[in-house]
Amino acid sequence: MLTPALETEIATLAAQYGAPRHVAVELHGEPFDPLILNDRIGEVCMVIRRKNGKLLTAIKTFYPPGAFRLLTGGIAHGESIEAALLREVDEETGLDVIVRRFLAVIEYRLAGGEASDERRGERGSNSSSRPSYAFVTFVFLLDEVGGTLGVRDPSERIGAFREVAVAELLAVAEELERVTDRFAPEIGGSWGDWGRFRAVVHRVVYEAL
């Protein structure tokens, strides 16, 4: 899935911030955002360590109750991974940070299969099956060094922040895996499928730290 250009960029970042763990995950369920968005080549996950040693998580205004998670942001076409990382940190938190470690590259594949009649109707599709999608998350540990926590880009729709200890990341993952499995127009798919996808990075970061 990774292009030669991305492989080269990963190697450069690994030389600066340490070799990342490579993880491959197959997801089961229906398509949803961001897996099906075509405005990005993947996403960065910002594991921001605050001055008290805890990690920053957030919940968006339209998320299910309790669905706090580590911050992520899309990498636009033509944008470097590191540029996207720093841009997204600024837009979503307003904090000054330094990159400490390149933790992981997580490649996801959404397995193909039959889509339910209900989902096909809600998505406006007449097809009895849907294709596989590929997606990648680049995960970095960053340390807060200054700034004031606050959302600079209101379109991010962040409702609240919460700090968690590294030891709490597994509980965060479990909470995401338990979100109500209902169709959500905001993501064009099921919250249940989304929650299982979002849980993965928390387990990976827990193991890395």
Residue pairs with C-beta under 8 A, 6 or more apart in sequence:
1 107
1 109
1 134
1 136
2 10
2 105
2 107
2 136
6 41
6 81
6 136
9 80
9 81
10 20
10 81
10 105
10 138
13 20
13 81
13 82
13 102
14 20
14 102
16 99
16 102
17 99
17 100
17 101
17 102
17 140
18 101
18 102
19 102
20 102
20 103
20 104
20 105
20 138
20 139
21 103
21 104
21 105
21 204
21 207
21 208
22 104
22 105
22 107
23 104
23 105
23 106
23 107
23 200
23 204
24 106
24 107
24 109
25 106
25 107
25 108
25 109
25 200
26 108
26 109
26 110
26 111
27 35
27 108
27 109
27 110
27 111
27 193
27 196
27 197
28 110
28 111
28 113
29 110
29 189
29 190
29 192
29 193
29 196
30 115
30 116
30 119
30 130
30 189
30 190
30 193
31 110
31 123
31 130
31 133
31 188
31 189
32 184
32 187
32 188
32 189
32 190
32 193
32 194
32 197
33 186
33 187
33 188
33 189
34 40
34 43
34 74
34 135
35 108
35 110
35 133
35 135
35 197
36 133
36 188
37 74
39 74
39 76
39 77
40 74
40 75
40 76
40 77
41 75
41 76
41 77
41 136
42 74
42 75
42 135
42 136
42 137
42 138
43 72
43 73
43 74
43 75
43 135
43 136
43 137
43 138
44 72
44 73
44 75
44 81
44 84
44 85
44 88
44 137
44 138
44 139
44 140
45 70
45 71
45 72
45 137
45 138
45 139
45 140
45 201
45 205
46 56
46 70
46 71
46 72
46 73
46 85
46 88
46 89
46 92
46 93
46 140
46 142
47 55
47 70
47 103
47 139
47 140
47 141
47 142
47 205
47 209
48 55
48 56
48 71
48 89
48 93
48 95
48 97
48 142
48 143
48 144
49 55
49 56
49 100
49 141
49 142
49 143
49 144
50 56
50 144
50 163
51 144
52 163
53 165
54 163
54 164
54 165
55 70
55 163
55 164
55 165
55 166
55 169
55 205
56 70
56 71
56 93
56 149
56 161
56 162
56 163
57 68
57 69
57 70
57 71
57 161
57 162
57 163
57 164
57 172
58 68
58 69
58 71
58 92
58 158
58 159
58 160
58 161
58 162
59 66
59 67
59 68
59 69
59 158
59 159
59 160
59 162
60 156
60 157
60 158
60 159
61 157
61 158
61 159
62 157
62 184
62 186
63 159
64 179
64 180
64 191
64 195
66 175
66 179
67 175
67 176
67 179
67 191
67 195
67 198
68 160
68 162
68 164
68 172
68 175
69 172
69 176
69 198
69 202
70 172
70 201
70 202
70 205
71 88
71 89
71 92
71 93
72 88
72 137
72 201
73 84
73 85
73 87
73 88
73 91
73 92
74 84
74 88
75 81
75 84
75 138
76 84
79 87
81 138
82 99
85 99
85 138
85 140
85 142
86 97
89 95
89 97
89 142
90 152
91 151
91 152
91 153
91 156
92 151
92 152
92 153
92 156
92 158
93 147
93 149
93 150
93 151
93 152
93 161
94 147
94 148
94 149
94 150
94 151
94 152
95 144
95 146
95 147
95 148
95 149
96 144
96 145
96 146
96 147
97 142
97 143
97 144
97 145
98 142
98 143
98 145
99 140
99 141
99 142
100 140
100 141
100 142
100 143
101 140
101 141
101 208
102 138
102 139
102 140
103 139
103 140
103 141
103 204
103 205
103 208
103 209
104 137
104 138
104 139
104 201
104 204
104 205
104 208
105 136
105 137
105 138
105 139
106 136
106 137
106 139
106 200
106 201
106 204
107 134
107 135
107 136
108 133
108 134
108 135
108 136
108 137
108 197
108 200
109 132
109 133
109 134
110 132
110 133
110 134
110 135
111 132
112 129
112 130
112 131
112 132
113 129
113 130
114 128
114 129
115 123
115 125
115 127
115 128
115 129
115 130
118 183
119 183
119 189
119 190
120 126
120 127
120 128
122 183
123 188
137 201
139 201
139 204
139 205
139 208
141 208
141 209
149 161
151 158
164 172
166 205
166 206
166 209
169 202
169 203
169 205
169 206
170 202
170 203
170 206
172 199
172 202
173 199
173 200
173 202
173 203
173 206
174 199
176 195
176 196
176 198
176 199
176 202
177 195
177 196
177 199
178 195
179 191
179 192
179 194
179 195
180 191
180 192
181 190
181 191
181 192
181 193
182 190
182 191
182 192
183 189
183 190
184 190
184 191
184 194
187 194
